[in-house]
Amino acid sequence: MLVRLTVADSGIGMNEATRLRLFEPFTQADSSTTRRFGGTGLGLSIVRRLAQLMGGDVAVESTPGEGSRFTVSISLAEASLLPVPEANEPPRATVCEGLSGTARLLVADDHPVNLEVILRQLELLGLSADVAEDGAAALARWRQAHHSVILLDLHMPVLDGFGLADAIRREETTHHLPRTGLIAVTADVLKGEDARSFAAGIDGFLSKPISLDALARALGRWIPGLVATAAPAQAAGALFDPEALRGLFGADPARLAELLQNFAQTATRDVARMRTAPDAKQLAAFAHRLKGAARMAGARVLAEQASCAEASADAGDLAAARRTADAMGPLLAGTLRAMRSVG
């Protein structure tokens, strides 16, 4: 079923040249709008991309001095009633069953379209989040709920992402709070922006627009099992990159099979040692060892989880490190299945 939504205005309108480039990323019809109100020129580009992913498109008609008319078309399937389970039938597991209760998320962005896109992506991953429209509001919400992960825009009004990160890190140190995962989400792709983010105490860096896979992998560091519970084909591609080993050792199937077998044995042993380590120093050592091996083998999500456990242990938060280690068993099992399915 094709659904069309139309929005018309009686504003200044656009000429043909402006209309033709309107959906290009980082483009706005009037540059003075950017200077007065902020914004990146990504909104219409994202809207068109979402509409195209839903089997539709976005079109615009405009006359200078008379206004513009935007039409969004999307293809929707007819809704059907869900079957009622039998009395003795166990409830079906959702994609991320149990994950929402293990991590509180906050999204801080001053652009409503960006907020909507990220919240929709989180919904597809089985997650929900609180929202804040500027850095000061995000800091206030974090002080109330101490979210596990914050997805933050770097360039927000009142308090930008760098200031927000600095304030959170200082309060964590002062009040001995668990470390919050901070992931910068920004359209600013200037060289060095990621380095500046990490220097400010931010743990991850994602460029807009974000792919669902990249978002899942970034969050997987703080939400164990998030990617591992995805559909098999998607999970295999996200959990294991076979090109990592092939790039190091060539395409010798026998040699690669031997390397993967050795990795499976050592990784299983290291995860077990992490879970039984008597102190933070030893847990960090095992996590560091696993992180390096997982990166070499192309097990990127497992490497991110090991890095998270190492960081928690190095910070002296043994309880958080152990929680991450305890959740790595299912993640390792999923990674090894992905390796076998691809190899």
C-alpha positions as CSV (number, residue, x, y, z in Angstrom):
1,M,0.0,0.0,0.0
2,L,1.5,3.4,-1.1
3,V,1.0,6.2,1.4
4,R,1.6,9.9,0.4
5,L,2.1,12.7,2.9
6,T,2.1,16.3,1.6
7,V,3.3,19.5,3.4
8,A,2.8,22.9,1.8
9,D,3.9,26.3,2.9
10,S,3.5,29.9,1.7
11,G,7.1,30.9,2.3
12,I,9.8,32.4,0.1
13,G,10.0,29.4,-2.2
14,M,13.0,28.3,-4.2
15,N,14.3,28.6,-7.8
16,E,15.0,25.5,-9.9
17,A,18.8,25.5,-9.2
18,T,18.2,25.4,-5.4
19,R,15.5,22.8,-5.7
20,L,17.8,20.4,-7.6
21,R,20.5,20.5,-4.9
22,L,18.2,20.6,-1.9
23,F,18.5,16.9,-1.0
24,E,22.3,16.9,-1.1
25,P,24.0,16.3,2.3
26,F,25.2,19.5,4.1
27,T,23.1,21.7,1.8
28,Q,20.6,24.3,2.8
29,A,18.5,26.6,0.6
30,D,19.5,29.7,2.6
31,S,22.9,29.8,4.3
32,S,21.8,32.5,6.6
33,T,19.5,30.0,8.3
34,T,22.6,28.1,9.4
35,R,24.1,31.2,10.8
36,R,21.0,32.1,12.8
37,F,19.6,28.8,13.9
38,G,22.4,26.1,13.6
39,G,21.7,22.9,11.7
40,T,23.8,20.9,9.2
41,G,21.7,20.5,6.1
42,L,21.3,16.8,6.7
43,G,17.6,16.7,7.6
44,L,16.1,16.4,4.0
45,S,18.9,14.0,3.0
46,I,18.1,11.7,5.9
47,V,14.3,12.0,5.2
48,R,14.8,11.0,1.6
49,R,17.1,8.1,2.5
50,L,14.5,6.8,5.0
51,A,11.7,7.1,2.5
52,Q,13.7,5.3,-0.1
53,L,14.5,2.5,2.3
54,M,10.7,2.2,2.8
55,G,10.1,1.8,-0.9
56,G,9.2,5.5,-1.6
57,D,10.8,8.9,-2.1
58,V,10.5,12.6,-1.4
59,A,9.6,15.2,-4.1
60,V,9.4,19.0,-4.0
61,E,7.6,21.6,-6.0
62,S,8.4,25.3,-5.5
63,T,7.8,28.7,-6.9
64,P,9.9,31.7,-5.8
65,G,7.8,34.1,-3.8
66,E,4.9,31.7,-3.5
67,G,6.0,28.8,-1.4
68,S,6.9,25.1,-1.6
69,R,5.1,21.7,-1.5
70,F,6.9,18.6,-0.3
71,T,5.5,15.1,-0.9
72,V,6.7,12.0,0.9
73,S,5.6,8.6,-0.4
74,I,6.3,5.3,1.5
75,S,5.2,1.8,0.9
76,L,3.5,0.1,3.9
77,A,2.3,-3.4,4.4
78,E,-1.3,-3.9,5.6
79,A,-1.4,-4.6,9.3
80,S,-2.5,-7.9,10.5
81,L,-3.6,-9.1,14.0
82,L,-0.9,-10.9,15.9
83,P,-1.8,-14.5,16.9
84,V,-2.7,-15.0,20.5
85,P,-0.4,-17.6,22.1
86,E,-1.8,-20.7,23.6
87,A,-2.1,-20.9,27.3
88,N,0.9,-23.2,27.7
89,E,3.0,-21.7,24.9
90,P,6.1,-19.9,26.3
91,P,6.5,-16.3,25.4
92,R,8.6,-15.6,22.3
93,A,11.9,-13.9,22.8
94,T,12.4,-10.5,21.4
95,V,15.5,-9.5,19.5
96,C,17.2,-8.1,22.5
97,E,15.3,-9.7,25.3
98,G,16.5,-8.5,28.7
99,L,18.9,-5.9,27.4
100,S,16.8,-2.8,28.1
101,G,16.9,-3.6,31.8
102,T,20.7,-3.7,31.8
103,A,21.5,-0.3,30.4
104,R,19.9,3.1,30.5
105,L,20.4,5.1,27.4
106,L,20.3,8.9,26.8
107,V,20.4,10.6,23.4
108,A,21.4,14.3,23.3
109,D,20.9,16.2,20.1
110,D,19.4,19.5,19.3
111,H,18.0,18.5,15.9
112,P,14.5,16.8,16.0
113,V,15.1,14.8,12.8
114,N,18.4,13.4,14.2
115,L,16.7,12.5,17.4
116,E,13.9,10.7,15.6
117,V,16.3,8.8,13.4
118,I,18.4,7.5,16.3
119,L,15.4,6.7,18.4
120,R,14.0,4.7,15.5
121,Q,17.3,2.8,15.1
122,L,17.4,2.0,18.8
123,E,13.8,0.8,18.6
124,L,14.9,-1.6,15.8
125,L,17.6,-2.9,18.2
126,G,15.0,-3.5,20.9
127,L,16.1,-0.5,23.0
128,S,14.6,2.8,24.2
129,A,16.3,6.0,25.4
130,D,15.7,9.2,27.2
131,V,16.3,12.4,25.2
132,A,17.7,15.8,25.7
133,E,17.8,18.7,23.3
134,D,21.0,20.4,24.5
135,G,24.1,19.6,26.6
136,A,22.8,21.3,29.8
137,A,19.6,19.3,29.7
138,A,21.5,16.1,29.0
139,L,23.7,16.8,32.1
140,A,20.7,17.4,34.2
141,R,19.0,14.1,33.1
142,W,22.3,12.2,33.6
143,R,22.6,13.5,37.1
144,Q,19.1,12.1,37.8
145,A,19.4,8.7,36.2
146,H,23.2,8.1,35.7
147,H,22.6,6.5,32.3
148,S,24.9,3.7,31.2
149,V,25.4,5.1,27.7
150,I,25.0,8.6,26.2
151,L,24.8,9.2,22.4
152,L,25.7,12.9,22.2
153,D,26.0,15.4,19.4
154,L,29.2,17.4,19.7
155,H,27.8,20.8,18.6
156,M,24.8,21.6,20.8
157,P,23.6,24.9,22.2
158,V,24.0,25.9,25.8
159,L,26.6,23.2,26.5
160,D,28.3,21.4,23.7
161,G,29.3,17.7,23.6
162,F,32.9,18.4,24.7
163,G,31.7,20.4,27.7
164,L,29.1,17.7,28.6
165,A,31.8,14.9,28.5
166,D,34.1,17.0,30.6
167,A,31.4,17.7,33.2
168,I,30.4,14.0,33.4
169,R,34.0,12.8,33.7
170,R,34.7,15.3,36.5
171,E,31.6,14.3,38.5
172,E,32.3,10.6,38.1
173,T,35.8,11.2,39.6
174,T,34.6,13.4,42.4
175,H,31.7,11.2,43.4
176,H,33.3,7.8,42.5
177,L,30.6,7.0,40.1
178,P,30.7,4.1,37.5
179,R,32.0,5.3,34.1
180,T,29.3,6.2,31.6
181,G,29.8,5.2,28.0
182,L,30.0,8.4,25.9
183,I,29.6,8.0,22.1
184,A,29.9,11.1,19.9
185,V,27.4,11.2,17.1
186,T,28.1,14.1,14.7
187,A,28.0,15.2,11.1
188,D,31.3,17.0,11.6
189,V,33.7,14.8,9.7
190,L,36.7,17.2,9.9
191,K,40.0,15.6,10.3
192,G,41.0,15.3,14.0
193,E,37.4,15.6,15.3
194,D,37.5,12.0,16.5
195,A,40.9,12.6,18.3
196,R,39.5,15.7,20.0
197,S,36.5,13.6,21.1
198,F,38.6,10.9,22.7
199,A,40.8,13.6,24.4
200,A,37.6,15.0,25.9
201,G,36.9,11.6,27.6
202,I,34.5,10.4,24.9
203,D,34.7,6.6,24.3
204,G,33.4,6.2,20.7
205,F,32.9,8.3,17.6
206,L,30.1,7.8,15.0
207,S,29.6,9.9,11.9
208,K,26.1,10.9,10.7
209,P,24.2,9.3,9.1
210,I,24.8,6.2,11.2
211,S,24.2,2.7,9.8
212,L,22.3,0.3,12.1
213,D,25.2,-2.1,12.1
214,A,27.7,0.6,13.2
215,L,25.3,1.7,16.0
216,A,24.8,-1.8,17.2
217,R,28.5,-2.5,17.3
218,A,29.2,0.7,19.2
219,L,26.5,0.0,21.8
220,G,27.7,-3.7,22.0
221,R,30.6,-2.5,24.1
222,W,28.2,-1.6,26.9
223,I,25.3,-3.9,26.2
224,P,26.6,-7.5,26.0
225,G,24.8,-9.7,23.5
226,L,23.2,-6.9,21.6
227,V,24.7,-7.9,18.2
228,A,24.9,-11.6,19.0
229,T,21.1,-11.8,19.2
230,A,20.5,-10.4,15.8
231,A,19.5,-12.4,12.7
232,P,22.2,-15.0,11.8
233,A,23.4,-13.5,8.6
234,Q,23.6,-10.0,10.2
235,A,25.3,-11.4,13.3
236,A,27.9,-13.3,11.3
237,G,28.9,-10.2,9.4
238,A,29.0,-8.0,12.5
239,L,30.8,-10.5,14.8
240,F,33.5,-11.7,12.5
241,D,35.4,-10.2,9.6
242,P,37.2,-13.0,7.7
243,E,39.3,-10.4,5.8
244,A,41.2,-9.5,8.9
245,L,43.1,-12.9,9.0
246,R,43.2,-13.2,5.2
247,G,44.9,-9.8,5.0
248,L,47.6,-11.0,7.5
249,F,48.2,-14.6,6.3
250,G,46.7,-14.9,2.8
251,A,43.9,-17.1,1.7
252,D,45.3,-20.5,2.7
253,P,42.2,-22.4,4.0
254,A,44.2,-24.9,6.1
255,R,46.3,-22.2,7.7
256,L,43.3,-20.0,8.5
257,A,41.4,-23.0,9.9
258,E,44.3,-23.7,12.2
259,L,44.5,-20.1,13.3
260,L,40.8,-19.9,14.1
261,Q,41.0,-23.1,16.1
262,N,43.9,-21.7,18.2
263,F,41.9,-18.5,18.7
264,A,38.8,-20.4,19.8
265,Q,40.9,-22.3,22.4
266,T,42.8,-19.3,23.8
267,A,39.8,-17.0,23.8
268,T,37.7,-19.6,25.7
269,R,40.5,-19.8,28.2
270,D,40.9,-16.1,28.6
271,V,37.2,-15.5,29.1
272,A,37.1,-18.1,31.8
273,R,40.1,-16.5,33.5
274,M,38.5,-13.1,33.3
275,R,35.4,-14.4,35.1
276,T,37.5,-16.0,37.9
277,A,40.2,-13.3,38.2
278,P,40.8,-12.5,41.9
279,D,41.5,-8.8,41.4
280,A,41.2,-6.0,38.9
281,K,44.9,-6.1,37.8
282,Q,44.7,-9.8,36.7
283,L,41.3,-9.3,35.0
284,A,42.7,-6.3,33.1
285,A,45.6,-8.4,31.9
286,F,43.4,-11.2,30.6
287,A,41.1,-8.7,29.0
288,H,44.0,-7.0,27.3
289,R,45.3,-10.3,26.0
290,L,41.9,-11.3,24.6
291,K,41.4,-7.8,23.1
292,G,44.6,-8.1,21.0
293,A,43.8,-11.6,19.8
294,A,40.2,-10.8,18.9
295,R,41.3,-7.7,16.9
296,M,43.8,-9.8,15.0
297,A,41.2,-12.5,14.3
298,G,38.6,-10.1,13.1
299,A,36.3,-10.6,16.1
300,R,35.6,-6.9,16.4
301,V,32.7,-6.9,18.8
302,L,34.4,-9.4,21.2
303,A,37.5,-7.1,21.1
304,E,35.3,-4.1,22.0
305,Q,33.8,-6.0,24.9
306,A,37.3,-7.0,26.1
307,S,38.4,-3.4,25.9
308,C,35.4,-2.3,28.0
309,A,36.3,-4.9,30.7
310,E,39.9,-3.8,30.6
311,A,38.9,-0.1,31.0
312,S,36.6,-0.8,33.9
313,A,39.3,-2.9,35.6
314,D,42.0,-0.3,35.0
315,A,39.6,2.3,36.5
316,G,39.3,0.1,39.6
317,D,35.7,-0.8,39.0
318,L,36.1,-4.5,39.5
319,A,32.3,-5.1,39.8
320,A,31.6,-3.6,36.3
321,A,34.5,-5.5,34.8
322,R,33.2,-8.7,36.2
323,R,29.7,-8.0,34.9
324,T,31.2,-7.5,31.4
325,A,33.2,-10.7,31.7
326,D,30.2,-12.7,32.8
327,A,28.3,-11.6,29.7
328,M,31.1,-12.5,27.3
329,G,30.4,-16.2,27.4
330,P,27.4,-16.0,25.1
331,L,29.1,-13.3,22.9
332,L,32.1,-15.6,22.5
333,A,29.9,-18.5,21.6
334,G,28.1,-16.4,19.0
335,T,31.4,-15.2,17.6
336,L,32.8,-18.7,17.2
337,R,29.6,-19.8,15.5
338,A,30.0,-16.9,13.1
339,M,33.6,-17.9,12.4
340,R,32.6,-21.4,11.6
341,S,29.7,-20.3,9.3
342,V,31.9,-18.0,7.3
343,G,34.9,-20.2,7.3
